[in-house]
Amino acid sequence: MEERVDFTNDLARFTYHFLENHFGESPASLEIFNKPPFTLIHLQGFLMPSEKLLLQKDKSTYVMETRDLLMQSLKADFIQEFEKITNKKTVEFYADWNLENESGMFLAVSDQEVLPADFEWPAGTEAESVHEIIKLNSQRTQKLPDQINYFWLADNLLVIERQGILIDIEKQLIANGVMEELRLAKRPLEHRIIKLFNLQPYLNGTIKELYVDWDFKMDKGYMVLLMEKDN
């Protein structure tokens, strides 16, 4: 498929309608980052009244599970329309939510070739230090990945791809169909990276949002860091 040069307005319009139709509410705003092979949609102001009530009763796990399962059932429909709008073949799709910030992200990965030269580290960042912290956090939560790749979609948006991350017991749980429980268990472990390690000096900005999701069958996952630039 040939990529459309500018599809962001149509994609934003579709995403608003998609969420309103299937979740009952659309986000207050969204921002789209496109840098082949990645398209990331950042949602803000997205929390239903019923979910607010559940969160007040400490039912955040239930809300996350419901959203996850709904997105899994709707993923094929979203991808189908996404491909029509962008003229890009989507080979991977990820989603995650930050209920506290009332935000979320969709990450689509196309079949376009990755060109490392297009993802150079911005000035003021320290690649080696960030890499060491990502390795340490991965070892704490699962195992040292076989491969880690870094993709800056903007000066304040880093997408981290990790391949070969599952330990044997996780692979067996996945084979047994225990995937959503595994996803719910792994998320808070990944989020410990903000408390355990000080990434701020090496990213030249404060982490505003952190999202994670996995493709368990492919034994890979993505971590997304959205920064707020420090003065």
SVG drawing of the C-alpha trace seen along z (x, -y; Angstrom):
<svg xmlns="http://www.w3.org/2000/svg" viewBox="-23 -27 49 51">
<polyline fill="none" stroke="black" stroke-width="0.4" points="0.0,0.0 1.1,-3.6 1.0,-5.9 -1.2,-9.0 0.9,-12.2 -1.6,-13.8 -4.3,-11.6 -4.3,-13.0 -7.6,-14.9 -9.5,-12.0 -7.9,-9.6 -8.7,-11.9 -12.3,-12.2 -12.6,-8.5 -11.1,-7.9 -13.5,-10.3 -16.4,-8.5 -15.1,-5.0 -14.7,-5.7 -18.0,-7.4 -19.8,-4.6 -18.2,-1.7 -17.3,-3.3 -20.1,-5.7 -17.9,-8.8 -15.2,-10.5 -12.0,-12.0 -11.8,-15.7 -8.8,-15.9 -6.3,-13.7 -2.9,-14.2 -1.5,-12.0 2.2,-11.3 3.2,-9.7 6.7,-8.5 6.8,-5.4 6.3,-2.6 4.6,-4.0 1.4,-6.0 0.6,-6.9 -2.7,-8.4 -2.6,-10.1 -6.0,-10.5 -6.7,-13.0 -9.8,-13.6 -11.2,-10.1 -13.0,-8.6 -16.6,-7.7 -18.9,-8.7 -19.5,-5.1 -15.7,-4.5 -15.2,-7.5 -17.6,-5.9 -15.7,-2.6 -12.4,-4.3 -13.8,-5.9 -14.5,-2.4 -11.0,-1.3 -12.1,0.8 -9.4,-0.4 -8.4,3.2 -12.0,3.9 -12.0,0.8 -8.7,1.7 -9.8,5.3 -13.1,4.1 -11.3,1.7 -8.7,4.2 -11.3,6.9 -13.4,4.4 -10.4,3.2 -9.4,6.7 -12.8,7.4 -12.8,4.2 -9.2,4.2 -9.9,5.8 -12.6,3.2 -10.3,0.3 -7.4,1.6 -9.6,2.1 -10.7,-1.5 -7.3,-2.7 -5.8,-1.0 -8.4,-2.6 -7.6,-6.1 -3.8,-5.8 -3.3,-3.4 -0.9,-1.5 -0.9,2.2 -1.0,2.6 0.9,5.6 0.7,4.7 -1.6,2.7 -1.3,1.8 -3.4,-0.1 -3.0,-1.3 -4.7,-3.6 -3.7,-5.9 -6.9,-6.2 -5.5,-8.6 -4.6,-11.1 -7.8,-10.2 -5.6,-9.4 -4.7,-6.6 -2.8,-5.7 -3.2,-3.6 0.0,-2.5 -0.2,-1.1 2.9,0.4 2.8,0.7 4.8,3.0 7.0,0.2 10.8,0.6 12.3,-0.9 15.1,-3.3 17.3,-3.8 18.6,-7.1 15.1,-8.6 15.1,-8.0 18.2,-9.7 18.3,-10.7 17.4,-14.3 20.0,-16.8 20.3,-16.6 19.3,-13.0 21.7,-10.2 21.1,-7.0 23.4,-4.7 22.0,-5.7 18.4,-5.2 19.4,-1.9 20.9,-0.7 17.8,-1.7 15.5,0.1 17.5,3.2 17.5,3.1 13.8,2.5 13.1,5.3 15.2,7.7 13.2,6.7 9.8,7.3 10.5,10.2 13.9,10.9 16.6,9.1 15.1,8.7 16.9,10.4 16.7,7.0 15.8,3.4 15.1,0.8 14.4,-2.9 12.3,-5.1 11.8,-8.9 8.6,-9.9 9.1,-13.5 11.6,-15.2 9.3,-14.4 7.9,-11.0 10.0,-7.8 8.7,-4.4 10.7,-1.5 10.4,2.0 11.5,5.0 11.7,8.5 12.2,11.8 10.9,10.7 8.8,13.7 10.0,16.2 8.9,19.9 6.1,19.7 4.6,16.7 4.8,18.6 2.9,21.5 0.3,19.2 -0.2,17.7 -0.5,21.2 -3.2,21.9 -5.1,18.8 -4.2,16.7 -3.4,13.5 -5.5,10.7 -4.6,11.6 -0.9,11.5 -1.3,8.1 -3.0,6.7 -0.3,8.2 2.6,6.9 1.4,3.3 2.1,2.0 5.5,3.8 6.5,1.9 5.3,-1.4 7.8,-1.0 10.5,-2.3 9.4,-5.8 9.8,-5.2 12.8,-3.0 14.9,-5.0 15.5,-8.6 15.2,-8.9 14.6,-12.6 18.2,-13.8 18.8,-11.4 15.6,-12.2 15.9,-16.0 12.3,-16.2 9.9,-14.9 7.9,-11.8 4.3,-12.9 2.8,-9.6 4.0,-6.0 2.1,-3.3 2.9,0.3 1.4,3.2 2.4,6.5 1.9,9.0 2.4,12.1 2.3,14.4 5.1,12.5 7.0,12.3 7.5,8.6 6.2,5.4 6.3,1.7 6.8,-1.0 5.9,-4.6 7.3,-7.6 5.8,-11.0 7.9,-13.8 7.1,-17.3 10.2,-19.5 11.9,-21.0 12.8,-24.7"/>
</svg>
